[in-house]
Amino acid sequence: MDKKFLNSNKLPFCAGCGHHLIAQNTEKALEKLNIDPLDVILVSDIGCHGIIDKFANSHTVHGLHGRSVALAAGISLGLKNKNKKVIVFIGDGGATIGMQHILEASRLDIDLTILIHNNMLYGMTGGQASGLTPKGFVTTTTPDKSKTRNYDICQIALAAKASFVARVVVKPDFSNIIADAIKNDGFSLVEAIELCPSYAVKMNKGMKISEILKEIGEEEFVKKNENYRWEFYTNSTENLFDKVKILEKKYEHKLEKTFCIQLSGSAGEGVQTAGEAFCYASILSGLSVNHRGSYPVTVGVGFSTTEIIISPEQDCTYNVNSPDIIIITSLDGLNVNIEKLKSFKGILYLDNSLETPQTEAKIIRYDFRKFGAKNSAVFSLFYILKEKEIYPIDALIDGLELANLKDKVDLEKFKQDLNI
Protein backbone atom coordinates (compact mmCIF):
# COMPACT_ATOMS: atom_id res chain seq x y z
CA MET A 1 0.00 0.00 0.00
CA ASP A 2 1.64 3.24 -1.18
CA LYS A 3 -0.37 5.83 0.69
CA LYS A 4 -1.26 6.09 4.35
CA PHE A 5 -4.83 6.62 5.56
CA LEU A 6 -3.88 9.87 7.32
CA ASN A 7 -2.11 12.66 5.45
CA SER A 8 -0.69 14.29 8.58
CA ASN A 9 0.76 13.33 11.94
CA LYS A 10 -0.66 16.52 13.44
CA LEU A 11 -4.38 15.96 13.87
CA PRO A 12 -6.67 18.84 14.91
CA PHE A 13 -7.93 17.42 18.19
CA CYS A 14 -7.32 18.76 21.70
CA ALA A 15 -4.20 17.52 23.49
CA GLY A 16 -5.00 14.28 25.29
CA CYS A 17 -8.15 13.56 23.26
CA GLY A 18 -8.69 9.91 22.40
CA HIS A 19 -9.78 10.89 18.89
CA HIS A 20 -6.07 10.98 17.97
CA LEU A 21 -5.67 7.31 18.90
CA ILE A 22 -8.88 6.19 17.21
CA ALA A 23 -7.79 7.74 13.91
CA GLN A 24 -4.22 6.43 14.23
CA ASN A 25 -5.38 2.93 15.13
CA THR A 26 -7.75 2.95 12.18
CA GLU A 27 -4.73 3.70 10.01
CA LYS A 28 -2.78 0.84 11.63
CA ALA A 29 -5.70 -1.54 11.08
CA LEU A 30 -5.95 -0.65 7.39
CA GLU A 31 -2.21 -1.15 7.00
CA LYS A 32 -2.41 -4.57 8.67
CA LEU A 33 -5.18 -5.54 6.25
CA ASN A 34 -3.26 -4.02 3.32
CA ILE A 35 -6.27 -1.90 2.36
CA ASP A 36 -5.61 1.06 0.10
CA PRO A 37 -7.13 4.29 1.51
CA LEU A 38 -8.85 4.82 -1.84
CA ASP A 39 -10.76 1.61 -1.20
CA VAL A 40 -12.16 3.21 1.98
CA ILE A 41 -15.27 5.37 2.20
CA LEU A 42 -15.09 7.23 5.51
CA VAL A 43 -18.45 8.61 6.62
CA SER A 44 -18.19 11.05 9.51
CA ASP A 45 -20.80 12.61 11.73
CA ILE A 46 -21.19 16.03 13.33
CA GLY A 47 -18.82 16.32 16.27
CA CYS A 48 -15.16 16.94 17.04
CA HIS A 49 -14.22 13.65 15.40
CA GLY A 50 -15.78 14.89 12.13
CA ILE A 51 -12.95 17.30 11.41
CA ILE A 52 -10.86 14.25 10.51
CA ASP A 53 -12.27 14.45 6.96
CA LYS A 54 -9.57 16.62 5.41
CA PHE A 55 -6.86 14.61 7.14
CA ALA A 56 -7.95 11.35 5.46
CA ASN A 57 -6.58 10.14 2.13
CA SER A 58 -9.75 8.11 1.62
CA HIS A 59 -13.07 9.05 0.09
CA THR A 60 -15.01 11.03 2.70
CA VAL A 61 -18.66 11.91 3.28
CA HIS A 62 -19.70 14.26 6.08
CA GLY A 63 -23.23 13.67 7.34
CA LEU A 64 -25.80 15.45 9.43
CA HIS A 65 -25.84 14.82 13.18
CA GLY A 66 -26.76 11.19 13.80
CA ARG A 67 -27.26 10.39 10.11
CA SER A 68 -23.81 9.12 9.17
CA VAL A 69 -24.78 5.47 9.64
CA ALA A 70 -27.78 5.88 7.34
CA LEU A 71 -25.54 7.43 4.67
CA ALA A 72 -22.98 4.67 5.10
CA ALA A 73 -25.67 2.00 4.84
CA GLY A 74 -26.83 3.42 1.52
CA ILE A 75 -23.27 3.56 0.22
CA SER A 76 -22.57 -0.01 1.28
CA LEU A 77 -25.78 -1.36 -0.21
CA GLY A 78 -25.04 0.48 -3.42
CA LEU A 79 -21.45 -0.67 -3.72
CA LYS A 80 -21.82 -4.37 -3.05
CA ASN A 81 -18.04 -4.62 -3.45
CA LYS A 82 -16.15 -6.52 -0.77
CA ASN A 83 -12.93 -4.76 -1.79
CA LYS A 84 -14.40 -1.45 -0.65
CA LYS A 85 -14.65 -0.73 3.06
CA VAL A 86 -17.25 1.63 4.49
CA ILE A 87 -16.20 3.02 7.87
CA VAL A 88 -18.29 5.32 10.07
CA PHE A 89 -16.80 7.73 12.59
CA ILE A 90 -19.51 8.86 15.01
CA GLY A 91 -19.61 10.21 18.55
CA ASP A 92 -21.81 9.19 21.47
CA GLY A 93 -24.02 12.20 20.72
CA GLY A 94 -24.48 11.15 17.10
CA ALA A 95 -25.02 7.55 18.19
CA THR A 96 -27.77 8.74 20.55
CA ILE A 97 -29.46 10.85 17.89
CA GLY A 98 -29.11 8.20 15.20
CA MET A 99 -29.61 5.08 17.28
CA GLN A 100 -32.39 3.79 15.02
CA HIS A 101 -30.01 3.93 12.05
CA ILE A 102 -27.49 1.85 14.01
CA LEU A 103 -30.18 -0.68 14.91
CA GLU A 104 -31.39 -1.00 11.31
CA ALA A 105 -27.88 -1.37 9.91
CA SER A 106 -27.26 -4.04 12.54
CA ARG A 107 -30.56 -5.82 11.94
CA LEU A 108 -29.97 -5.88 8.18
CA ASP A 109 -26.33 -6.89 8.69
CA ILE A 110 -25.12 -4.21 6.31
CA ASP A 111 -21.44 -4.51 5.52
CA LEU A 112 -19.91 -1.52 7.31
CA THR A 113 -17.87 -0.71 10.40
CA ILE A 114 -18.97 1.84 13.01
CA LEU A 115 -16.36 3.35 15.33
CA ILE A 116 -18.18 5.15 18.16
CA HIS A 117 -16.00 7.81 19.75
CA ASN A 118 -17.64 7.56 23.17
CA ASN A 119 -16.33 10.31 25.42
CA MET A 120 -19.69 10.19 27.19
CA LEU A 121 -20.80 13.74 26.35
CA TYR A 122 -21.36 16.20 23.50
CA GLY A 123 -17.82 17.55 23.19
CA MET A 124 -18.23 19.96 20.30
CA THR A 125 -21.34 21.75 21.55
CA GLY A 126 -20.43 22.40 25.17
CA GLY A 127 -20.03 19.19 27.18
CA GLN A 128 -23.71 18.29 27.55
CA ALA A 129 -24.89 14.82 28.58
CA SER A 130 -25.73 12.30 25.86
CA GLY A 131 -27.63 9.04 25.91
CA LEU A 132 -24.32 7.29 26.55
CA THR A 133 -23.42 9.41 29.58
CA PRO A 134 -23.16 7.00 32.57
CA LYS A 135 -24.86 7.50 35.91
CA GLY A 136 -22.71 9.55 38.27
CA PHE A 137 -20.90 11.38 35.45
CA VAL A 138 -20.59 15.17 35.58
CA THR A 139 -21.37 17.15 32.44
CA THR A 140 -22.39 20.76 31.85
CA THR A 141 -26.05 19.72 31.91
CA THR A 142 -25.61 17.33 34.87
CA PRO A 143 -23.38 19.40 37.20
CA ASP A 144 -24.60 17.39 40.21
CA LYS A 145 -23.78 14.10 38.46
CA SER A 146 -26.02 12.28 36.04
CA LYS A 147 -28.95 10.60 37.76
CA THR A 148 -29.89 8.46 34.76
CA ARG A 149 -28.41 5.28 33.36
CA ASN A 150 -26.71 5.22 29.98
CA TYR A 151 -27.70 3.16 26.99
CA ASP A 152 -25.43 0.16 26.58
CA ILE A 153 -24.94 0.60 22.84
CA CYS A 154 -23.04 -2.67 22.50
CA GLN A 155 -25.79 -4.77 24.05
CA ILE A 156 -28.37 -2.92 21.98
CA ALA A 157 -26.42 -3.75 18.81
CA LEU A 158 -26.12 -7.39 19.85
CA ALA A 159 -29.86 -7.53 20.52
CA ALA A 160 -30.36 -6.20 16.99
CA LYS A 161 -28.35 -9.20 15.71
CA ALA A 162 -25.03 -7.46 15.03
CA SER A 163 -22.47 -9.94 13.73
CA PHE A 164 -19.47 -8.19 15.35
CA VAL A 165 -19.44 -5.99 18.46
CA ALA A 166 -16.56 -4.80 20.62
CA ARG A 167 -16.03 -2.40 23.48
CA VAL A 168 -12.52 -1.12 24.05
CA VAL A 169 -10.93 1.53 26.23
CA VAL A 170 -8.87 3.78 23.99
CA LYS A 171 -5.16 2.96 24.33
CA PRO A 172 -1.99 3.35 22.24
CA ASP A 173 -2.66 0.20 20.21
CA PHE A 174 -6.04 -1.45 19.76
CA SER A 175 -5.69 -1.74 15.99
CA ASN A 176 -6.23 -5.52 16.03
CA ILE A 177 -9.81 -5.00 17.22
CA ILE A 178 -10.49 -2.43 14.51
CA ALA A 179 -8.89 -4.70 11.91
CA ASP A 180 -11.11 -7.61 13.00
CA ALA A 181 -14.14 -5.33 12.75
CA ILE A 182 -13.24 -4.13 9.27
CA LYS A 183 -12.57 -7.59 7.90
CA ASN A 184 -15.79 -8.95 9.38
CA ASP A 185 -18.16 -9.91 6.58
CA GLY A 186 -21.12 -7.84 7.68
CA PHE A 187 -22.08 -5.25 10.30
CA SER A 188 -19.44 -4.32 12.89
CA LEU A 189 -19.55 -1.91 15.80
CA VAL A 190 -16.66 -0.86 18.00
CA GLU A 191 -17.37 1.36 20.99
CA ALA A 192 -14.14 3.17 21.85
CA ILE A 193 -14.34 4.60 25.37
CA GLU A 194 -12.40 7.80 26.03
CA LEU A 195 -12.53 10.98 28.14
CA CYS A 196 -12.88 14.48 26.71
CA PRO A 197 -9.93 16.52 28.07
CA SER A 198 -11.80 19.81 27.69
CA TYR A 199 -14.89 18.81 29.68
CA ALA A 200 -14.95 15.31 31.17
CA VAL A 201 -11.48 15.34 32.69
CA LYS A 202 -11.96 18.79 34.21
CA MET A 203 -15.42 18.07 35.61
CA ASN A 204 -14.70 14.50 36.77
CA LYS A 205 -11.32 14.98 38.43
CA GLY A 206 -9.41 11.80 39.13
CA MET A 207 -12.06 9.57 37.55
CA LYS A 208 -10.73 6.61 35.57
CA ILE A 209 -12.49 4.87 32.72
CA SER A 210 -11.98 1.46 34.36
CA GLU A 211 -13.82 2.74 37.44
CA ILE A 212 -16.66 4.11 35.31
CA LEU A 213 -17.14 0.79 33.53
CA LYS A 214 -17.03 -1.17 36.77
CA GLU A 215 -19.60 1.17 38.34
CA ILE A 216 -22.09 0.73 35.49
CA GLY A 217 -21.43 -2.99 35.04
CA GLU A 218 -19.83 -2.83 31.62
CA GLU A 219 -16.51 -4.24 30.45
CA GLU A 220 -14.25 -4.51 27.44
CA PHE A 221 -15.12 -7.42 25.17
CA VAL A 222 -15.18 -8.68 21.60
CA LYS A 223 -18.04 -10.80 20.32
CA LYS A 224 -18.62 -12.22 16.87
CA ASN A 225 -21.86 -13.95 15.95
CA GLU A 226 -21.61 -16.05 12.80
CA ASN A 227 -25.20 -17.20 13.27
CA TYR A 228 -26.48 -13.68 12.77
CA ARG A 229 -25.43 -13.40 9.12
CA TRP A 230 -28.31 -12.30 6.88
CA GLU A 231 -28.56 -14.83 4.09
CA PHE A 232 -30.30 -12.53 1.61
CA TYR A 233 -27.68 -9.83 1.94
CA THR A 234 -24.81 -12.33 1.87
CA ASN A 235 -26.02 -13.96 -1.34
CA SER A 236 -27.12 -10.79 -3.12
CA THR A 237 -24.74 -9.71 -5.90
CA GLU A 238 -26.70 -6.77 -7.28
CA ASN A 239 -24.75 -3.52 -7.52
CA LEU A 240 -27.15 -0.60 -7.29
CA PHE A 241 -24.62 1.71 -8.94
CA ASP A 242 -24.95 -0.38 -12.10
CA LYS A 243 -28.41 1.18 -12.46
CA VAL A 244 -27.09 4.73 -12.41
CA LYS A 245 -27.61 6.50 -15.73
CA ILE A 246 -24.33 7.74 -17.16
CA LEU A 247 -25.07 10.85 -19.20
CA GLU A 248 -22.67 11.41 -22.08
CA LYS A 249 -22.33 14.75 -23.82
CA LYS A 250 -24.71 14.90 -26.78
CA TYR A 251 -25.20 18.60 -27.49
CA GLU A 252 -23.12 21.77 -27.65
CA HIS A 253 -23.71 24.71 -25.31
CA LYS A 254 -23.05 28.44 -25.75
CA LEU A 255 -22.40 29.26 -22.11
CA GLU A 256 -19.18 31.17 -21.45
CA LYS A 257 -19.39 31.57 -17.68
CA THR A 258 -21.22 30.22 -14.63
CA PHE A 259 -24.94 31.00 -14.76
CA CYS A 260 -27.61 30.67 -12.08
CA ILE A 261 -31.36 30.26 -12.62
CA GLN A 262 -33.96 30.33 -9.86
CA LEU A 263 -37.45 29.07 -10.65
CA SER A 264 -40.18 29.70 -8.08
CA GLY A 265 -43.78 28.56 -8.29
CA SER A 266 -46.31 26.54 -6.32
CA ALA A 267 -46.02 23.09 -4.81
CA GLY A 268 -47.69 20.48 -6.98
CA GLU A 269 -46.89 22.33 -10.20
CA GLY A 270 -43.77 20.34 -11.06
CA VAL A 271 -41.16 22.96 -10.15
CA GLN A 272 -38.64 20.48 -8.74
CA THR A 273 -39.05 17.99 -11.58
CA ALA A 274 -38.74 20.77 -14.15
CA GLY A 275 -35.47 21.77 -12.50
CA GLU A 276 -34.31 18.16 -12.61
CA ALA A 277 -35.04 17.98 -16.34
CA PHE A 278 -33.13 21.22 -16.93
CA CYS A 279 -30.15 19.75 -15.03
CA TYR A 280 -30.19 16.60 -17.15
CA ALA A 281 -30.27 18.73 -20.29
CA SER A 282 -27.35 20.81 -19.05
CA ILE A 283 -25.26 17.70 -18.41
CA LEU A 284 -26.14 16.36 -21.85
CA SER A 285 -24.80 19.65 -23.20
CA GLY A 286 -21.45 19.25 -21.46
CA LEU A 287 -22.09 21.60 -18.54
CA SER A 288 -21.43 20.94 -14.87
CA VAL A 289 -24.44 21.38 -12.60
CA ASN A 290 -25.27 22.21 -8.99
CA HIS A 291 -28.92 21.94 -8.02
CA ARG A 292 -30.95 22.44 -4.89
CA GLY A 293 -34.63 22.73 -4.07
CA SER A 294 -36.57 24.53 -1.37
CA TYR A 295 -40.17 24.08 -0.22
CA PRO A 296 -42.14 23.98 3.05
CA VAL A 297 -42.30 20.91 5.25
CA THR A 298 -45.89 20.47 4.08
CA VAL A 299 -44.55 19.70 0.55
CA GLY A 300 -47.97 19.60 -1.16
CA VAL A 301 -48.96 23.22 -0.48
CA GLY A 302 -47.24 26.60 -0.56
CA PHE A 303 -44.20 27.62 -2.58
CA SER A 304 -41.64 25.52 -4.43
CA THR A 305 -38.27 26.85 -5.55
CA THR A 306 -35.57 25.17 -7.57
CA GLU A 307 -32.17 26.81 -8.00
CA ILE A 308 -29.76 25.64 -10.69
CA ILE A 309 -26.17 26.65 -11.26
CA ILE A 310 -24.69 25.59 -14.59
CA SER A 311 -21.10 26.17 -15.65
CA PRO A 312 -18.72 25.38 -18.49
CA GLU A 313 -16.07 24.82 -15.79
CA GLN A 314 -15.50 21.31 -14.49
CA ASP A 315 -16.16 22.28 -10.87
CA CYS A 316 -19.56 23.85 -10.24
CA THR A 317 -19.59 24.63 -6.54
CA TYR A 318 -22.48 26.40 -4.87
CA ASN A 319 -20.88 29.82 -4.47
CA VAL A 320 -23.36 32.12 -6.24
CA ASN A 321 -24.56 35.01 -4.08
CA SER A 322 -27.49 35.93 -6.32
CA PRO A 323 -29.13 34.30 -9.35
CA ASP A 324 -28.67 35.79 -12.80
CA ILE A 325 -32.35 35.34 -13.48
CA ILE A 326 -35.41 34.58 -11.38
CA ILE A 327 -38.52 33.05 -12.91
CA ILE A 328 -41.77 33.31 -10.95
CA THR A 329 -44.80 31.44 -12.22
CA SER A 330 -47.30 31.76 -9.35
CA LEU A 331 -48.41 33.88 -6.41
CA ASP A 332 -46.81 31.41 -3.96
CA GLY A 333 -43.52 31.85 -5.78
CA LEU A 334 -43.84 35.61 -5.69
CA ASN A 335 -44.74 35.82 -2.00
CA VAL A 336 -41.73 33.78 -0.88
CA ASN A 337 -39.38 36.06 -2.87
CA ILE A 338 -40.83 39.47 -1.96
CA GLU A 339 -37.92 40.51 0.28
CA LYS A 340 -35.27 39.01 -1.98
CA LEU A 341 -36.63 40.85 -5.01
CA LYS A 342 -36.21 44.26 -3.35
CA SER A 343 -32.44 44.07 -3.82
CA PHE A 344 -32.34 41.73 -6.85
CA LYS A 345 -30.62 43.36 -9.83
CA GLY A 346 -30.80 40.57 -12.39
CA ILE A 347 -33.62 39.76 -14.77
CA LEU A 348 -37.02 38.82 -13.36
CA TYR A 349 -39.33 36.76 -15.56
CA LEU A 350 -42.82 37.23 -14.16
CA ASP A 351 -46.08 35.53 -15.04
CA ASN A 352 -48.69 37.90 -16.46
CA SER A 353 -51.12 37.09 -13.63
CA LEU A 354 -48.85 38.58 -10.95
CA GLU A 355 -48.57 42.11 -9.64
CA THR A 356 -45.31 43.96 -10.11
CA PRO A 357 -43.18 43.66 -6.95
CA GLN A 358 -40.76 46.24 -5.57
CA THR A 359 -37.48 45.38 -7.25
CA GLU A 360 -34.38 46.77 -8.94
CA ALA A 361 -34.53 43.97 -11.51
CA LYS A 362 -35.40 44.25 -15.17
CA ILE A 363 -38.86 42.68 -15.51
CA ILE A 364 -39.96 40.56 -18.45
CA ARG A 365 -43.54 39.29 -18.44
CA TYR A 366 -45.05 36.25 -20.13
CA ASP A 367 -48.09 34.04 -19.73
CA PHE A 368 -46.33 30.97 -18.33
CA ARG A 369 -49.61 29.50 -17.04
CA LYS A 370 -51.43 29.55 -20.38
CA PHE A 371 -51.16 25.77 -20.75
CA GLY A 372 -52.20 25.03 -17.18
CA ALA A 373 -50.59 25.18 -13.76
CA LYS A 374 -48.80 21.85 -14.08
CA ASN A 375 -47.17 22.95 -17.34
CA SER A 376 -46.09 26.38 -16.12
CA ALA A 377 -42.69 25.50 -14.64
CA VAL A 378 -41.51 23.45 -17.61
CA PHE A 379 -42.95 25.95 -20.09
CA SER A 380 -41.04 28.80 -18.43
CA LEU A 381 -37.77 26.92 -18.89
CA PHE A 382 -38.51 26.40 -22.59
CA TYR A 383 -39.12 30.16 -22.81
CA ILE A 384 -35.81 30.96 -21.10
CA LEU A 385 -33.92 28.46 -23.22
CA LYS A 386 -35.27 29.98 -26.43
CA GLU A 387 -34.36 33.49 -25.27
CA LYS A 388 -30.93 32.72 -23.84
CA GLU A 389 -29.94 29.95 -26.30
CA ILE A 390 -27.80 28.27 -23.66
CA TYR A 391 -28.08 24.92 -25.42
CA PRO A 392 -30.46 23.30 -27.96
CA ILE A 393 -34.15 22.81 -27.18
CA ASP A 394 -33.69 19.12 -28.04
CA ALA A 395 -31.44 18.78 -25.01
CA LEU A 396 -34.27 19.90 -22.73
CA ILE A 397 -36.66 17.50 -24.47
CA ASP A 398 -34.21 14.68 -23.70
CA GLY A 399 -34.01 16.01 -20.14
CA LEU A 400 -37.79 15.78 -19.83
CA GLU A 401 -37.64 12.14 -20.86
CA LEU A 402 -34.94 11.39 -18.28
CA ALA A 403 -37.06 13.10 -15.62
CA ASN A 404 -40.16 11.12 -16.73
CA LEU A 405 -41.88 14.36 -17.73
CA LYS A 406 -42.00 14.14 -21.50
CA ASP A 407 -45.42 12.49 -21.65
CA LYS A 408 -46.89 14.77 -18.99
CA VAL A 409 -46.46 18.12 -20.76
CA ASP A 410 -47.79 19.44 -24.05
CA LEU A 411 -44.58 19.82 -26.05
CA GLU A 412 -46.34 20.57 -29.33
CA LYS A 413 -48.19 23.53 -27.83
CA PHE A 414 -44.93 24.77 -26.29
CA LYS A 415 -43.17 24.65 -29.66
CA GLN A 416 -46.04 26.27 -31.50
CA ASP A 417 -46.39 29.10 -28.99
CA LEU A 418 -42.67 29.84 -28.87
CA ASN A 419 -42.21 29.24 -32.60
CA ILE A 420 -39.50 26.62 -32.11
N, C-alpha and C positions, 0 to 999 in steps of 0.2 A: 504494500500500500504506500503510494508516494506522498500523499498529503495527510496531515493530521486533522482530526475533527475540529480542534480549536486553532484559530489563527493567531492567538496571542497567549502569552503566559501571564499577562496582567489583566485579570478579569475585573469587571466594574463593581464588584460587590464590596460591602463593608468589611473591614479587617475582622477576621474571626468568624465570618459567616460560613456556614456549612455549604452554601451554594457553590463556593469554589470547589470543594471536594466532590460534590455530586457531578459537576461538569467534567472535572478532571478524571474521575473514575469512569464516567461514560466514555471518555476518550480512550482510556486504558482498555475498557471492555471491547470496544470496536476494534482496537488494535489486536487484541487477543483473538478475536474472531476473524481477523483479516478482512474487515468490511470497509470498503471505500466510503469516505464521507459523502460522495455524490450518489451513493446508494441508500442514503439516509434521508428521510423526511422528518425534520424536527418540528413538532407543533407545540408552540409555547402558549401560555395563558397570561392573563394580566397578573402582575405581581413583580417583585424584585427579580425573581428568576428569569422573567421574560426578556430582560435586557441582554440575555445571552445571544439573542438572534444574530446580531452583527458580528459576533465573535465565533460563529460556527461556519465551517467550510461546507456544510451540508445544505440541502434545500431547506428553507424555513418557512413556516406559516405562523403568523401571530393571531391568536383568536380573541374573542370577547371573553369577559370574565366567566369562567366555568364552562365555556363551550369548546375548549380545545380538544377534549376527548371526542365530542361529536364530529368535529372537523376531521380528526385523525381517523375515526371509524369510516367516514365517507371516503377518505383517501385510500385507506387499506382495502375496502371493498371494491373500489374502482381499479386499483392496481392489480390485485390478484397475482403478484409476482413475489415469490419467496426470496428472490435476491435483493428486494428492496425492504428496508426496515423502517417502520413508522414508530417514532418515539415521541412520547408526550412528556413535556415538562410542565408540571402544575403544582401550585401551592396548596396548603390545607384550606385556604379560603376558597380557591377555585374548586377544590374537590368538594367542599361543602355546597357551594352554589350549583355545581354541575354533577351532583351525586347520581342523579338518575341516568346521566349519560354514561357514567362509570358502570352502573349496574347493567345497563343495556349492552354495552360493549362486552361485559363479562358474560352475561347470559347468552349472547350470540357467539361468544368465543371468537371475537374478531381479532385478527392477527396484528397486534400492536403491543407496545410496552409503555406503561405509565410509570413515571418516576415522580412520586409525590414528595415535594419539598416540605415536609411537615415541621415547621418551627412553632407550631401550635398557636399562631395568631396571624392577623393580617399585617404583615410587615410594611408593605408599601404605603398603606393608607392611614397609619397612625398607631399600630399595635393593639387593635381591637381583638376581642375574642372571636374565634371561629367555631365551627361545629366539631373541630378536632382538638379544641382547647380542653385539657384534662381538669378534673375537679381539683381545687386547691391552687390553681395556677393564677398568677397575677397578670392582668393585662390592663390596658388603659380603660376598658369598659367594665373590668371586674377588679377594681383596685383593692377590694377586701377579699380577694381570692374567689375564683369561680366556684359557684355552688352547684353547678350542673355537671353531669357526666359527659364525656366526649363520645362521639361515634367511634367505634372500632372499625375503621375503614377496611382493614384486612379481613376481619371476620364477615363483614358485609359482602365483600367481594367473593369470599369463599362460599357464602350462602347463595350467591348468584351464579355459582358454578364456575368460578374462575379456574383456569387450568394451571396457573402459576401465581403464587402470592408469597411475598417476603416482607418481613419487617427488619430493618437494620438501623442501628445507631451509626450516624455518619462518623467515619474514621478515615485515616490516611489511605487505606486501601480496602475497598469492598467491591472491587471491579469484577471479581468472580461471580458475585450474586447478580450484578447487572448483566454480565455476559450470559449467564444461565437464563435470565429473563428474556433477553433479546433473541437468543437462539431457540427459545421455546416455540413450538409450532402452535400458536394460538394466542389467547389473551394472557398478558402478564402484568402484574402490579407489584411495584416495589415502594414501600413506604419508608422513606429515609428520614429518621428522626434527628432534628438539630435544634439549636437554640439561637434565636435572633439576638445578635450582640447589641443592637441599638435599643431593643425594648425588653425582651425576655430576661436577658442576663442582668440588666440593671434593675428590673422590678422583682426578680426572683433570686436575690443574692445568695450565692452558695449552693443553689439547687443543682443537682446533677441529674442527667437524663436517666441514668440507671435507677435512681430513687423515684423519679416520676413514674417510670414503667412499673416498678414494683408496687407503688402505691395504687395504681389503677388496674393492676392485675394483667398487664400485658408484658410480652417478652419478644426478644428477637427470634425469628424462625424463618424457615424456607419450606414451602409446601407445594408439591406438584401433583396434580390430579389427572392422570391419564384417562380416567373413566369419564371425565367431563368434556372430552372433545366432541364438538358438534359435527356429526357425520355429514350433514348437508354442506356445511361450509368447507369441510375438509375435502370433499369430493368435487366441489364446484370448480370449474376451470374457466368460467366466463370472465372476461376482462371488460369491465364497463367502459373503459376508455376506447375500446375498439369501436364503440357505437358513436363516438364523437365525430361530428361532421368536420372534415378538414376543408376549409374554403380556400381554393386557389384563386389567384388573380385572373380575372376574366375580362375586365373593362379598364379603360384608361380614365384617369381623373384629371381635372384642371386646377386642383387646389395647390397653391404655392406656400401657404403657411397654415398654422393651426387655426381651426375654426370651431366655434361653439354655438350650438343651436339649443334653445330651450323651447319646448312645446308644452303648453299648459291648457288643460281642458277639464272635463268632468269625468269622474269615475264611471266606469261602465261604457265609455265611448271609445275604448281601444287605444288610449294614449300610450300606454306602456308597450303594447304589442306593435304599434306603429313605430315607436322608437327602436324596438328590436329589429324590425324589418329594415329600417334606415341604417342601422349598424351593420347588418349582414351585407347590405348593398355597398356600404363604404369599404368593407373588407374585400368584397369581390372586386372593388376598383383599386385595390392596392394601398388603401389607407389604413393607418392604425387608429384604434377606436377606444374611447373611455366612456362608459355609459352608466348613469345612475338614475333611479326613479324616486319620486317622493309622492306620498299620498297619506291620508289619515289612517289611523288604526282601523276605522270602520270599513275601509277598502271599497265597499260598494256604493258609498255616497260621498259627496263632497268633491274636492279638487283632485286632479291627477296631473303630475308634472314629470316629464322625462327630459333629461339634460344629456346632450351628446357632444363630446369633443372628438373631432376627427382631425388627423394630421398626416402630412406626407412624410413626417419624421418617423423613425422606427419606434421611438419611445413616446407614448402619448399619456403622460402623467396628468393627474387632475390638479392642474395649477392655474386654471383660468379664474380670474377675479370676477369677470362679468361676461355674459354671453355676447356674441356678436349680433345675434338676432333673437328676438322672443316672438313666438307665435302663440296667440291666445284665441281659442275657438269657442269658449263658453263663459258664462257669467261666473261660474265657480273658479275657472282659471284666472279670470280678471281679478276677482276679490282677493285671492291668495297672493297676488303680485302687486297690489295697490301701492304699498310702501316702497317696494323695490323699483317700481316704474318711475317714481318721483326723481330718482337720480340716474336712471338708465339713459345712456346716450347713444345706444346702438339703433337698430331698426326694429320697430314694433309692427308686426303683422297682426291686424285686429279684425275679428269677424264683424261683418256689417251690423249685426244685431246688438253690438255692445256700445255703451257710451264711451266717449273719449276721456281717458284718465289724465290726471296731472302727470306730465312726463316731459323730459328733455329729448326724448327719442323722436326720430323721424317715423311718422305713422303711415302705414300702407294698409288700406282696407280691402277686404274681399269677402264674398259670401261662401265661407268654408262649410257652412251647414246646409247648403242647398241640396245635397244628396242624402240628407239625414244625419242625425247625431252620431251614429255609429260609423259613418264614413268621414266625419269631419277631420279627425286627426290625420288619417292617411292622406286624404285629399289635400290638406294643407302642406304636407311634405312634398307631394307632387308639384304643387304650385311653387314652392320654394326651389325645388330642383330645376324646374323649367326656367325660373328667373335667374338663379345663380349659376346654372350649368356646371355644377361641381363634378358630376359624372353622368353617364347616360341614364335616361329614364328606364331602359331595359334592366339596368342593374337593380333599381328599386323594385321592379316587377319580380325579378328573381328573389330579392329580399323578402317580398311578400309571400312568395311560395315557401321559403325556408321558415318563415314565421307562421305558417299555416293560415295566412290571411288572404291569399289570392282569390279564393272562391267566396270570400265573405264581403268583398267590396266590388263596386261597379266600375271596373277599369275602363270599359268602353265609354261610359259617360264622362269619366275623368278626362280621357284623351280628347273626346269631342269638345268638351268645355274649354280645355286649355289649348286646343288646336295642336296636339302633339301626336 
